[in-house]
């Protein structure tokens, strides 16, 4: 399965998304079920942001949800 170009998210876009969701690197890692180092690597373009992560963050932004809302609902 290939990743659609629209599913790709750069490190800068990732950082902007979590900032708009009022999340820190640690908060984003908690929400996304990953390690803080992984979140930092995504933000620094050291690792590619997985397509499901990009889609989820874009969904939250498109629906006006905050990271705190998502953490409460999913937690």
HTML snippet that shows the backbone in 3Dmol.js (N, CA, C, O; Angstrom):
<script src="https://3Dmol.org/build/3Dmol-min.js"></script>
<div id="view" style="width:600px;height:400px;position:relative"></div>
<script>
const pdb = `
ATOM      1  N   UNK A   1       0.846  -1.175   0.000  1.00  0.00           N
ATOM      2  CA  UNK A   1       0.000   0.000   0.000  1.00  0.00           C
ATOM      3  C   UNK A   1       0.890   1.236   0.000  1.00  0.00           C
ATOM      4  O   UNK A   1       1.799   1.348   0.822  1.00  0.00           O
ATOM      5  N   UNK A   2       0.637   2.146  -0.902  1.00  0.00           N
ATOM      6  CA  UNK A   2       1.421   3.363  -0.961  1.00  0.00           C
ATOM      7  C   UNK A   2       0.701   4.483  -0.221  1.00  0.00           C
ATOM      8  O   UNK A   2      -0.518   4.464  -0.050  1.00  0.00           O
ATOM      9  N   UNK A   3       1.483   5.444   0.204  1.00  0.00           N
ATOM     10  CA  UNK A   3       0.931   6.587   0.918  1.00  0.00           C
ATOM     11  C   UNK A   3       0.597   7.670  -0.086  1.00  0.00           C
ATOM     12  O   UNK A   3       1.436   8.056  -0.899  1.00  0.00           O
ATOM     13  N   UNK A   4      -0.632   8.161  -0.027  1.00  0.00           N
ATOM     14  CA  UNK A   4      -1.031   9.251  -0.910  1.00  0.00           C
ATOM     15  C   UNK A   4      -0.254  10.497  -0.540  1.00  0.00           C
ATOM     16  O   UNK A   4       0.071  10.718   0.627  1.00  0.00           O
ATOM     17  N   UNK A   5       0.041  11.306  -1.539  1.00  0.00           N
ATOM     18  CA  UNK A   5       0.803  12.520  -1.301  1.00  0.00           C
ATOM     19  C   UNK A   5       0.121  13.402  -0.260  1.00  0.00           C
ATOM     20  O   UNK A   5       0.797  14.053   0.537  1.00  0.00           O
ATOM     21  N   UNK A   6      -1.201  13.429  -0.259  1.00  0.00           N
ATOM     22  CA  UNK A   6      -1.936  14.265   0.695  1.00  0.00           C
ATOM     23  C   UNK A   6      -1.821  13.748   2.118  1.00  0.00           C
ATOM     24  O   UNK A   6      -2.088  14.494   3.060  1.00  0.00           O
ATOM     25  N   UNK A   7      -1.428  12.482   2.303  1.00  0.00           N
ATOM     26  CA  UNK A   7      -1.263  11.918   3.639  1.00  0.00           C
ATOM     27  C   UNK A   7       0.100  12.269   4.241  1.00  0.00           C
ATOM     28  O   UNK A   7       0.302  12.126   5.447  1.00  0.00           O
ATOM     29  N   UNK A   8       1.007  12.716   3.427  1.00  0.00           N
ATOM     30  CA  UNK A   8       2.343  13.031   3.915  1.00  0.00           C
ATOM     31  C   UNK A   8       2.305  14.295   4.768  1.00  0.00           C
ATOM     32  O   UNK A   8       1.538  15.222   4.505  1.00  0.00           O
ATOM     33  N   UNK A   9       3.141  14.309   5.783  1.00  0.00           N
ATOM     34  CA  UNK A   9       3.224  15.461   6.667  1.00  0.00           C
ATOM     35  C   UNK A   9       4.700  15.673   6.985  1.00  0.00           C
ATOM     36  O   UNK A   9       5.394  14.758   7.430  1.00  0.00           O
ATOM     37  N   UNK A  10       5.160  16.890   6.750  1.00  0.00           N
ATOM     38  CA  UNK A  10       6.549  17.214   7.071  1.00  0.00           C
ATOM     39  C   UNK A  10       6.688  17.423   8.574  1.00  0.00           C
ATOM     40  O   UNK A  10       5.699  17.544   9.296  1.00  0.00           O
ATOM     41  N   UNK A  11       7.915  17.463   9.017  1.00  0.00           N
ATOM     42  CA  UNK A  11       8.169  17.740  10.423  1.00  0.00           C
ATOM     43  C   UNK A  11       7.618  19.087  10.843  1.00  0.00           C
ATOM     44  O   UNK A  11       7.054  19.231  11.927  1.00  0.00           O
ATOM     45  N   UNK A  12       7.785  20.070   9.977  1.00  0.00           N
ATOM     46  CA  UNK A  12       7.262  21.404  10.263  1.00  0.00           C
ATOM     47  C   UNK A  12       5.732  21.390  10.362  1.00  0.00           C
ATOM     48  O   UNK A  12       5.158  22.021  11.249  1.00  0.00           O
ATOM     49  N   UNK A  13       5.087  20.674   9.458  1.00  0.00           N
ATOM     50  CA  UNK A  13       3.626  20.564   9.500  1.00  0.00           C
ATOM     51  C   UNK A  13       3.177  19.832  10.760  1.00  0.00           C
ATOM     52  O   UNK A  13       2.170  20.192  11.369  1.00  0.00           O
ATOM     53  N   UNK A  14       3.924  18.808  11.145  1.00  0.00           N
ATOM     54  CA  UNK A  14       3.614  18.074  12.373  1.00  0.00           C
ATOM     55  C   UNK A  14       3.705  19.012  13.572  1.00  0.00           C
ATOM     56  O   UNK A  14       2.802  19.049  14.407  1.00  0.00           O
ATOM     57  N   UNK A  15       4.792  19.764  13.654  1.00  0.00           N
ATOM     58  CA  UNK A  15       4.986  20.683  14.770  1.00  0.00           C
ATOM     59  C   UNK A  15       3.880  21.735  14.796  1.00  0.00           C
ATOM     60  O   UNK A  15       3.359  22.058  15.863  1.00  0.00           O
ATOM     61  N   UNK A  16       3.520  22.267  13.635  1.00  0.00           N
ATOM     62  CA  UNK A  16       2.441  23.249  13.563  1.00  0.00           C
ATOM     63  C   UNK A  16       1.116  22.645  14.012  1.00  0.00           C
ATOM     64  O   UNK A  16       0.340  23.293  14.714  1.00  0.00           O
ATOM     65  N   UNK A  17       0.859  21.416  13.610  1.00  0.00           N
ATOM     66  CA  UNK A  17      -0.399  20.757  13.978  1.00  0.00           C
ATOM     67  C   UNK A  17      -0.494  20.561  15.484  1.00  0.00           C
ATOM     68  O   UNK A  17      -1.527  20.862  16.081  1.00  0.00           O
ATOM     69  N   UNK A  18       0.566  20.063  16.106  1.00  0.00           N
ATOM     70  CA  UNK A  18       0.463  19.832  17.549  1.00  0.00           C
ATOM     71  C   UNK A  18       0.402  21.153  18.307  1.00  0.00           C
ATOM     72  O   UNK A  18      -0.230  21.240  19.359  1.00  0.00           O
ATOM     73  N   UNK A  19       1.056  22.176  17.777  1.00  0.00           N
ATOM     74  CA  UNK A  19       0.970  23.498  18.406  1.00  0.00           C
ATOM     75  C   UNK A  19      -0.457  24.028  18.328  1.00  0.00           C
ATOM     76  O   UNK A  19      -0.982  24.548  19.313  1.00  0.00           O
ATOM     77  N   UNK A  20      -1.081  23.900  17.168  1.00  0.00           N
ATOM     78  CA  UNK A  20      -2.475  24.358  17.000  1.00  0.00           C
ATOM     79  C   UNK A  20      -3.436  23.552  17.873  1.00  0.00           C
ATOM     80  O   UNK A  20      -4.493  24.047  18.262  1.00  0.00           O
ATOM     81  N   UNK A  21      -3.065  22.316  18.176  1.00  0.00           N
ATOM     82  CA  UNK A  21      -3.889  21.470  19.046  1.00  0.00           C
ATOM     83  C   UNK A  21      -3.560  21.680  20.518  1.00  0.00           C
ATOM     84  O   UNK A  21      -4.104  20.996  21.385  1.00  0.00           O
ATOM     85  N   UNK A  22      -2.666  22.632  20.799  1.00  0.00           N
ATOM     86  CA  UNK A  22      -2.260  22.961  22.167  1.00  0.00           C
ATOM     87  C   UNK A  22      -1.599  21.777  22.866  1.00  0.00           C
ATOM     88  O   UNK A  22      -1.838  21.511  24.044  1.00  0.00           O
ATOM     89  N   UNK A  23      -0.764  21.076  22.105  1.00  0.00           N
ATOM     90  CA  UNK A  23      -0.050  19.928  22.648  1.00  0.00           C
ATOM     91  C   UNK A  23       1.447  20.198  22.669  1.00  0.00           C
ATOM     92  O   UNK A  23       1.988  20.838  21.767  1.00  0.00           O
ATOM     93  N   UNK A  24       2.094  19.710  23.688  1.00  0.00           N
ATOM     94  CA  UNK A  24       3.555  19.704  23.733  1.00  0.00           C
ATOM     95  C   UNK A  24       4.031  18.445  23.016  1.00  0.00           C
ATOM     96  O   UNK A  24       3.221  17.617  22.599  1.00  0.00           O
ATOM     97  N   UNK A  25       5.335  18.307  22.877  1.00  0.00           N
ATOM     98  CA  UNK A  25       5.877  17.076  22.304  1.00  0.00           C
ATOM     99  C   UNK A  25       5.459  15.875  23.149  1.00  0.00           C
ATOM    100  O   UNK A  25       5.088  14.831  22.614  1.00  0.00           O
ATOM    101  N   UNK A  26       5.521  16.032  24.475  1.00  0.00           N
ATOM    102  CA  UNK A  26       5.144  14.953  25.387  1.00  0.00           C
ATOM    103  C   UNK A  26       3.650  14.657  25.274  1.00  0.00           C
ATOM    104  O   UNK A  26       3.248  13.495  25.230  1.00  0.00           O
ATOM    105  N   UNK A  27       2.823  15.712  25.227  1.00  0.00           N
ATOM    106  CA  UNK A  27       1.380  15.535  25.094  1.00  0.00           C
ATOM    107  C   UNK A  27       1.010  14.855  23.787  1.00  0.00           C
ATOM    108  O   UNK A  27       0.124  14.001  23.753  1.00  0.00           O
ATOM    109  N   UNK A  28       1.691  15.236  22.709  1.00  0.00           N
ATOM    110  CA  UNK A  28       1.432  14.612  21.414  1.00  0.00           C
ATOM    111  C   UNK A  28       1.816  13.131  21.460  1.00  0.00           C
ATOM    112  O   UNK A  28       1.091  12.278  20.950  1.00  0.00           O
ATOM    113  N   UNK A  29       2.941  12.843  22.065  1.00  0.00           N
ATOM    114  CA  UNK A  29       3.379  11.444  22.186  1.00  0.00           C
ATOM    115  C   UNK A  29       2.361  10.632  22.972  1.00  0.00           C
ATOM    116  O   UNK A  29       2.029   9.510  22.589  1.00  0.00           O
ATOM    117  N   UNK A  30       1.862  11.195  24.075  1.00  0.00           N
ATOM    118  CA  UNK A  30       0.849  10.500  24.880  1.00  0.00           C
ATOM    119  C   UNK A  30      -0.407  10.238  24.059  1.00  0.00           C
ATOM    120  O   UNK A  30      -0.940   9.128  24.065  1.00  0.00           O
ATOM    121  N   UNK A  31      -0.873  11.259  23.358  1.00  0.00           N
ATOM    122  CA  UNK A  31      -2.081  11.125  22.547  1.00  0.00           C
ATOM    123  C   UNK A  31      -1.911  10.077  21.454  1.00  0.00           C
ATOM    124  O   UNK A  31      -2.823   9.297  21.180  1.00  0.00           O
ATOM    125  N   UNK A  32      -0.749  10.068  20.842  1.00  0.00           N
ATOM    126  CA  UNK A  32      -0.517   9.204  19.692  1.00  0.00           C
ATOM    127  C   UNK A  32       0.020   7.828  20.079  1.00  0.00           C
ATOM    128  O   UNK A  32       0.263   6.985  19.215  1.00  0.00           O
ATOM    129  N   UNK A  33       0.202   7.607  21.363  1.00  0.00           N
ATOM    130  CA  UNK A  33       0.646   6.294  21.832  1.00  0.00           C
ATOM    131  C   UNK A  33       2.063   5.958  21.433  1.00  0.00           C
ATOM    132  O   UNK A  33       2.379   4.813  21.110  1.00  0.00           O
ATOM    133  N   UNK A  34       2.914   6.967  21.460  1.00  0.00           N
ATOM    134  CA  UNK A  34       4.296   6.760  21.072  1.00  0.00           C
ATOM    135  C   UNK A  34       5.225   7.377  22.104  1.00  0.00           C
ATOM    136  O   UNK A  34       4.773   8.025  23.048  1.00  0.00           O
ATOM    137  N   UNK A  35       6.487   7.180  21.925  1.00  0.00           N
ATOM    138  CA  UNK A  35       7.498   7.725  22.817  1.00  0.00           C
ATOM    139  C   UNK A  35       7.753   9.192  22.481  1.00  0.00           C
ATOM    140  O   UNK A  35       7.610   9.608  21.332  1.00  0.00           O
ATOM    141  N   UNK A  36       8.128   9.964  23.486  1.00  0.00           N
ATOM    142  CA  UNK A  36       8.443  11.380  23.276  1.00  0.00           C
ATOM    143  C   UNK A  36       9.553  11.558  22.240  1.00  0.00           C
ATOM    144  O   UNK A  36       9.518  12.503  21.452  1.00  0.00           O
ATOM    145  N   UNK A  37      10.532  10.661  22.236  1.00  0.00           N
ATOM    146  CA  UNK A  37      11.631  10.760  21.259  1.00  0.00           C
ATOM    147  C   UNK A  37      11.119  10.598  19.835  1.00  0.00           C
ATOM    148  O   UNK A  37      11.611  11.253  18.916  1.00  0.00           O
ATOM    149  N   UNK A  38      10.138   9.733  19.654  1.00  0.00           N
ATOM    150  CA  UNK A  38       9.570   9.538  18.319  1.00  0.00           C
ATOM    151  C   UNK A  38       8.873  10.804  17.861  1.00  0.00           C
ATOM    152  O   UNK A  38       9.039  11.229  16.718  1.00  0.00           O
ATOM    153  N   UNK A  39       8.094  11.409  18.746  1.00  0.00           N
ATOM    154  CA  UNK A  39       7.418  12.662  18.419  1.00  0.00           C
ATOM    155  C   UNK A  39       8.445  13.737  18.042  1.00  0.00           C
ATOM    156  O   UNK A  39       8.248  14.478  17.079  1.00  0.00           O
ATOM    157  N   UNK A  40       9.521  13.816  18.793  1.00  0.00           N
ATOM    158  CA  UNK A  40      10.573  14.792  18.510  1.00  0.00           C
ATOM    159  C   UNK A  40      11.235  14.498  17.154  1.00  0.00           C
ATOM    160  O   UNK A  40      11.549  15.418  16.399  1.00  0.00           O
ATOM    161  N   UNK A  41      11.439  13.220  16.859  1.00  0.00           N
ATOM    162  CA  UNK A  41      12.048  12.846  15.577  1.00  0.00           C
ATOM    163  C   UNK A  41      11.136  13.212  14.407  1.00  0.00           C
ATOM    164  O   UNK A  41      11.613  13.644  13.358  1.00  0.00           O
ATOM    165  N   UNK A  42       9.830  13.040  14.587  1.00  0.00           N
ATOM    166  CA  UNK A  42       8.899  13.455  13.537  1.00  0.00           C
ATOM    167  C   UNK A  42       8.997  14.969  13.323  1.00  0.00           C
ATOM    168  O   UNK A  42       9.059  15.439  12.187  1.00  0.00           O
ATOM    169  N   UNK A  43       9.010  15.720  14.416  1.00  0.00           N
ATOM    170  CA  UNK A  43       9.056  17.181  14.324  1.00  0.00           C
ATOM    171  C   UNK A  43      10.347  17.673  13.678  1.00  0.00           C
ATOM    172  O   UNK A  43      10.354  18.702  13.003  1.00  0.00           O
ATOM    173  N   UNK A  44      11.429  16.944  13.883  1.00  0.00           N
ATOM    174  CA  UNK A  44      12.731  17.340  13.335  1.00  0.00           C
ATOM    175  C   UNK A  44      13.029  16.716  11.978  1.00  0.00           C
ATOM    176  O   UNK A  44      14.147  16.833  11.477  1.00  0.00           O
ATOM    177  N   UNK A  45      12.044  16.056  11.380  1.00  0.00           N
ATOM    178  CA  UNK A  45      12.215  15.397  10.077  1.00  0.00           C
ATOM    179  C   UNK A  45      13.297  14.319  10.101  1.00  0.00           C
ATOM    180  O   UNK A  45      13.911  14.026   9.075  1.00  0.00           O
ATOM    181  N   UNK A  46      13.525  13.733  11.271  1.00  0.00           N
ATOM    182  CA  UNK A  46      14.467  12.622  11.364  1.00  0.00           C
ATOM    183  C   UNK A  46      13.789  11.307  11.005  1.00  0.00           C
ATOM    184  O   UNK A  46      14.444  10.344  10.608  1.00  0.00           O
ATOM    185  N   UNK A  47      12.483  11.281  11.149  1.00  0.00           N
ATOM    186  CA  UNK A  47      11.658  10.122  10.786  1.00  0.00           C
ATOM    187  C   UNK A  47      10.410  10.640  10.099  1.00  0.00           C
ATOM    188  O   UNK A  47       9.935  11.735  10.402  1.00  0.00           O
ATOM    189  N   UNK A  48       9.885   9.865   9.183  1.00  0.00           N
ATOM    190  CA  UNK A  48       8.654  10.253   8.492  1.00  0.00           C
ATOM    191  C   UNK A  48       7.466  10.138   9.444  1.00  0.00           C
ATOM    192  O   UNK A  48       7.380   9.199  10.235  1.00  0.00           O
ATOM    193  N   UNK A  49       6.566  11.091   9.359  1.00  0.00           N
ATOM    194  CA  UNK A  49       5.333  11.031  10.137  1.00  0.00           C
ATOM    195  C   UNK A  49       4.447   9.979   9.476  1.00  0.00           C
ATOM    196  O   UNK A  49       4.136  10.104   8.292  1.00  0.00           O
ATOM    197  N   UNK A  50       4.031   8.943  10.213  1.00  0.00           N
ATOM    198  CA  UNK A  50       3.178   7.914   9.617  1.00  0.00           C
ATOM    199  C   UNK A  50       1.856   8.509   9.096  1.00  0.00           C
ATOM    200  O   UNK A  50       1.289   9.415   9.706  1.00  0.00           O
ATOM    201  N   UNK A  51       1.390   7.992   7.981  1.00  0.00           N
ATOM    202  CA  UNK A  51       0.161   8.498   7.365  1.00  0.00           C
ATOM    203  C   UNK A  51      -1.029   8.483   8.332  1.00  0.00           C
ATOM    204  O   UNK A  51      -1.781   9.457   8.356  1.00  0.00           O
ATOM    205  N   UNK A  52      -1.238   7.424   9.131  1.00  0.00           N
ATOM    206  CA  UNK A  52      -2.377   7.458  10.062  1.00  0.00           C
ATOM    207  C   UNK A  52      -2.261   8.586  11.090  1.00  0.00           C
ATOM    208  O   UNK A  52      -3.273   9.167  11.484  1.00  0.00           O
ATOM    209  N   UNK A  53      -1.049   8.898  11.522  1.00  0.00           N
ATOM    210  CA  UNK A  53      -0.845  10.001  12.460  1.00  0.00           C
ATOM    211  C   UNK A  53      -1.205  11.316  11.783  1.00  0.00           C
ATOM    212  O   UNK A  53      -1.913  12.142  12.359  1.00  0.00           O
ATOM    213  N   UNK A  54      -0.724  11.508  10.572  1.00  0.00           N
ATOM    214  CA  UNK A  54      -1.031  12.735   9.836  1.00  0.00           C
ATOM    215  C   UNK A  54      -2.532  12.893   9.629  1.00  0.00           C
ATOM    216  O   UNK A  54      -3.080  13.978   9.826  1.00  0.00           O
ATOM    217  N   UNK A  55      -3.194  11.809   9.231  1.00  0.00           N
ATOM    218  CA  UNK A  55      -4.647  11.876   9.016  1.00  0.00           C
ATOM    219  C   UNK A  55      -5.388  12.205  10.315  1.00  0.00           C
ATOM    220  O   UNK A  55      -6.320  13.008  10.309  1.00  0.00           O
ATOM    221  N   UNK A  56      -4.977  11.586  11.427  1.00  0.00           N
ATOM    222  CA  UNK A  56      -5.638  11.822  12.706  1.00  0.00           C
ATOM    223  C   UNK A  56      -5.468  13.275  13.144  1.00  0.00           C
ATOM    224  O   UNK A  56      -6.433  13.911  13.566  1.00  0.00           O
ATOM    225  N   UNK A  57      -4.260  13.798  13.047  1.00  0.00           N
ATOM    226  CA  UNK A  57      -4.033  15.187  13.433  1.00  0.00           C
ATOM    227  C   UNK A  57      -4.824  16.139  12.546  1.00  0.00           C
ATOM    228  O   UNK A  57      -5.403  17.111  13.032  1.00  0.00           O
ATOM    229  N   UNK A  58      -4.848  15.862  11.252  1.00  0.00           N
ATOM    230  CA  UNK A  58      -5.638  16.713  10.338  1.00  0.00           C
ATOM    231  C   UNK A  58      -7.131  16.621  10.630  1.00  0.00           C
ATOM    232  O   UNK A  58      -7.849  17.613  10.502  1.00  0.00           O
ATOM    233  N   UNK A  59      -7.596  15.454  11.016  1.00  0.00           N
ATOM    234  CA  UNK A  59      -9.008  15.287  11.406  1.00  0.00           C
ATOM    235  C   UNK A  59      -9.318  16.157  12.620  1.00  0.00           C
ATOM    236  O   UNK A  59     -10.316  16.878  12.640  1.00  0.00           O
ATOM    237  N   UNK A  60      -8.456  16.084  13.630  1.00  0.00           N
ATOM    238  CA  UNK A  60      -8.686  16.892  14.828  1.00  0.00           C
ATOM    239  C   UNK A  60      -8.733  18.377  14.484  1.00  0.00           C
ATOM    240  O   UNK A  60      -9.600  19.104  14.969  1.00  0.00           O
ATOM    241  N   UNK A  61      -7.805  18.822  13.650  1.00  0.00           N
ATOM    242  CA  UNK A  61      -7.778  20.225  13.261  1.00  0.00           C
ATOM    243  C   UNK A  61      -9.026  20.609  12.459  1.00  0.00           C
ATOM    244  O   UNK A  61      -9.608  21.671  12.681  1.00  0.00           O
ATOM    245  N   UNK A  62      -9.429  19.753  11.538  1.00  0.00           N
ATOM    246  CA  UNK A  62     -10.584  20.043  10.682  1.00  0.00           C
ATOM    247  C   UNK A  62     -11.891  20.099  11.463  1.00  0.00           C
ATOM    248  O   UNK A  62     -12.818  20.815  11.083  1.00  0.00           O
ATOM    249  N   UNK A  63     -11.961  19.351  12.546  1.00  0.00           N
ATOM    250  CA  UNK A  63     -13.194  19.316  13.334  1.00  0.00           C
ATOM    251  C   UNK A  63     -13.158  20.268  14.520  1.00  0.00           C
ATOM    252  O   UNK A  63     -14.105  20.326  15.305  1.00  0.00           O
ATOM    253  N   UNK A  64     -12.067  21.012  14.648  1.00  0.00           N
ATOM    254  CA  UNK A  64     -11.964  21.998  15.710  1.00  0.00           C
ATOM    255  C   UNK A  64     -11.741  21.411  17.093  1.00  0.00           C
ATOM    256  O   UNK A  64     -11.980  22.079  18.099  1.00  0.00           O
ATOM    257  N   UNK A  65     -11.292  20.189  17.147  1.00  0.00           N
ATOM    258  CA  UNK A  65     -11.016  19.543  18.425  1.00  0.00           C
ATOM    259  C   UNK A  65      -9.625  19.945  18.925  1.00  0.00           C
ATOM    260  O   UNK A  65      -8.751  20.310  18.139  1.00  0.00           O
ATOM    261  N   UNK A  66      -9.440  19.872  20.229  1.00  0.00           N
ATOM    262  CA  UNK A  66      -8.126  20.128  20.796  1.00  0.00           C
ATOM    263  C   UNK A  66      -7.488  18.798  21.169  1.00  0.00           C
ATOM    264  O   UNK A  66      -8.156  17.766  21.234  1.00  0.00           O
ATOM    265  N   UNK A  67      -6.206  18.843  21.407  1.00  0.00           N
ATOM    266  CA  UNK A  67      -5.527  17.646  21.865  1.00  0.00           C
ATOM    267  C   UNK A  67      -6.069  17.191  23.200  1.00  0.00           C
ATOM    268  O   UNK A  67      -6.196  15.992  23.445  1.00  0.00           O
ATOM    269  N   UNK A  68      -6.392  18.140  24.067  1.00  0.00           N
ATOM    270  CA  UNK A  68      -6.948  17.799  25.387  1.00  0.00           C
ATOM    271  C   UNK A  68      -8.270  17.057  25.239  1.00  0.00           C
ATOM    272  O   UNK A  68      -8.524  16.084  25.949  1.00  0.00           O
ATOM    273  N   UNK A  69      -9.111  17.516  24.316  1.00  0.00           N
ATOM    274  CA  UNK A  69     -10.392  16.843  24.049  1.00  0.00           C
ATOM    275  C   UNK A  69     -10.146  15.400  23.617  1.00  0.00           C
ATOM    276  O   UNK A  69     -10.777  14.472  24.122  1.00  0.00           O
ATOM    277  N   UNK A  70      -9.227  15.228  22.682  1.00  0.00           N
ATOM    278  CA  UNK A  70      -8.929  13.889  22.163  1.00  0.00           C
ATOM    279  C   UNK A  70      -8.383  12.978  23.254  1.00  0.00           C
ATOM    280  O   UNK A  70      -8.747  11.804  23.327  1.00  0.00           O
ATOM    281  N   UNK A  71      -7.514  13.515  24.098  1.00  0.00           N
ATOM    282  CA  UNK A  71      -6.948  12.713  25.183  1.00  0.00           C
ATOM    283  C   UNK A  71      -8.051  12.273  26.144  1.00  0.00           C
ATOM    284  O   UNK A  71      -8.071  11.124  26.584  1.00  0.00           O
ATOM    285  N   UNK A  72      -8.966  13.183  26.468  1.00  0.00           N
ATOM    286  CA  UNK A  72     -10.076  12.819  27.372  1.00  0.00           C
ATOM    287  C   UNK A  72     -10.973  11.756  26.748  1.00  0.00           C
ATOM    288  O   UNK A  72     -11.381  10.817  27.432  1.00  0.00           O
ATOM    289  N   UNK A  73     -11.283  11.889  25.470  1.00  0.00           N
ATOM    290  CA  UNK A  73     -12.167  10.937  24.800  1.00  0.00           C
ATOM    291  C   UNK A  73     -11.514   9.569  24.619  1.00  0.00           C
ATOM    292  O   UNK A  73     -12.172   8.535  24.737  1.00  0.00           O
ATOM    293  N   UNK A  74     -10.233   9.577  24.335  1.00  0.00           N
ATOM    294  CA  UNK A  74      -9.545   8.324  24.054  1.00  0.00           C
ATOM    295  C   UNK A  74      -8.913   7.698  25.294  1.00  0.00           C
ATOM    296  O   UNK A  74      -8.561   6.519  25.298  1.00  0.00           O
ATOM    297  N   UNK A  75      -8.776   8.494  26.330  1.00  0.00           N
ATOM    298  CA  UNK A  75      -8.082   8.028  27.537  1.00  0.00           C
ATOM    299  C   UNK A  75      -8.893   7.177  28.389  1.00  0.00           C
ATOM    300  O   UNK A  75      -8.424   6.722  29.432  1.00  0.00           O
TER     301      UNK A  75
END
`;
const viewer = $3Dmol.createViewer("view");
viewer.addModel(pdb, "pdb");
viewer.setStyle({}, {cartoon: {color: "spectrum"}});
viewer.zoomTo();
viewer.render();
</script>
